[in-house]
Amino acid sequence: MPRKAAENPDVQEAEGLEKEIHQDKENNEIEKLNKMLAAVLNYISDDEVEVIDIEYLLNNTEGLRDWWDQYRERNRKEIESEISQALGGLSIEELEELREKIKGKE
């Protein structure tokens, strides 16, 4: 039987560094999410806040608007799929009405 080739120490070291960098990125992302969540919870738990202002949260919580935009874009395909499925159940009149609404917004 052929012997298993000894792995190159340089390759192992590079893989180790790559894993470490990936872990650091994940930890940084988790830390950013923790900070955003804490800021949001502090805001909504404030007894003086009577009405929750989402725009205020998005504008005043560092990184939250970017995260929200990225989240919405990642879910775009799911939204498109839901809409496509819903269209199949509409009557021709409802579809034509929807088409007119869409054209009116262009």
C-alpha positions as CSV (number, residue, x, y, z in Angstrom):
1,M,0.0,0.0,0.0
2,P,1.3,3.5,-0.7
3,R,2.2,5.6,2.2
4,K,0.3,8.7,3.1
5,A,2.3,11.7,2.0
6,A,3.4,13.9,4.9
7,E,1.6,17.2,4.9
8,N,3.6,20.3,4.3
9,P,4.0,22.3,7.5
10,D,3.6,25.6,5.5
11,V,0.2,24.4,4.2
12,Q,-0.9,23.4,7.7
13,E,0.2,26.8,9.0
14,A,-1.6,28.7,6.2
15,E,-4.8,26.6,6.8
16,G,-4.5,27.4,10.5
17,L,-4.2,31.1,9.9
18,E,-7.1,31.0,7.5
19,K,-9.3,29.3,10.1
20,E,-8.1,31.8,12.7
21,I,-9.0,34.8,10.4
22,H,-12.4,33.3,9.7
23,Q,-13.0,32.8,13.4
24,D,-12.0,36.4,14.2
25,K,-14.4,37.7,11.5
26,E,-17.2,35.6,13.0
27,N,-16.4,36.9,16.5
28,N,-16.3,40.5,15.3
29,E,-19.7,40.1,13.5
30,I,-21.1,38.5,16.7
31,E,-19.8,41.4,18.8
32,K,-21.3,44.0,16.4
33,L,-24.6,42.2,16.5
34,N,-24.5,42.1,20.3
35,K,-23.9,45.9,20.4
36,M,-26.7,46.6,18.0
37,L,-29.1,44.4,19.9
38,A,-28.1,46.0,23.2
39,A,-28.7,49.5,21.8
40,V,-32.1,48.5,20.4
41,L,-33.2,46.8,23.7
42,N,-32.0,49.8,25.7
43,Y,-34.1,52.1,23.5
44,I,-37.3,50.0,23.6
45,S,-37.0,49.4,27.3
46,D,-36.7,53.1,28.1
47,D,-39.8,54.1,30.1
48,E,-39.7,57.6,28.6
49,V,-40.1,56.3,25.1
50,E,-43.8,56.2,24.3
51,V,-43.7,55.4,20.6
52,I,-40.9,53.3,19.1
53,D,-39.3,55.2,16.2
54,I,-37.7,52.6,13.9
55,E,-36.0,55.4,11.8
56,Y,-34.5,56.8,14.9
57,L,-33.1,53.3,15.7
58,L,-31.8,52.8,12.2
59,N,-30.2,56.3,12.1
60,N,-28.7,56.2,15.6
61,T,-27.5,52.6,16.1
62,E,-24.1,52.2,14.5
63,G,-24.3,49.6,11.7
64,L,-27.9,48.8,12.1
65,R,-29.1,50.3,8.9
66,D,-26.4,48.6,6.9
67,W,-27.2,45.3,8.6
68,W,-31.0,45.7,7.9
69,D,-30.4,46.6,4.2
70,Q,-28.2,43.5,3.8
71,Y,-30.7,41.3,5.6
72,R,-33.6,42.5,3.4
73,E,-31.5,41.9,0.3
74,R,-30.7,38.3,1.4
75,N,-34.4,37.7,1.8
76,R,-35.3,39.1,-1.6
77,K,-35.5,35.7,-3.3
78,E,-37.9,34.4,-0.6
79,I,-40.1,37.5,-1.0
80,E,-40.1,37.0,-4.8
81,S,-41.0,33.4,-4.4
82,E,-43.9,34.2,-2.1
83,I,-45.2,36.8,-4.5
84,S,-45.0,34.4,-7.4
85,Q,-47.0,31.8,-5.5
86,A,-49.6,34.3,-4.5
87,L,-50.0,35.5,-8.1
88,G,-51.2,32.1,-9.2
89,G,-54.3,32.4,-7.0
90,L,-55.4,35.7,-8.3
91,S,-58.2,36.2,-10.9
92,I,-57.4,37.9,-14.2
93,E,-59.1,41.0,-13.0
94,E,-57.0,41.1,-9.9
95,L,-53.8,40.6,-12.0
96,E,-54.8,43.4,-14.4
97,E,-55.5,45.7,-11.5
98,L,-52.1,44.9,-9.9
99,R,-50.4,45.5,-13.3
100,E,-52.0,48.9,-13.5
101,K,-50.8,49.8,-10.0
102,I,-47.3,48.7,-10.9
103,K,-47.3,50.8,-14.1
104,G,-48.6,53.8,-12.2
105,K,-45.6,53.7,-9.9
106,E,-43.0,53.7,-12.7
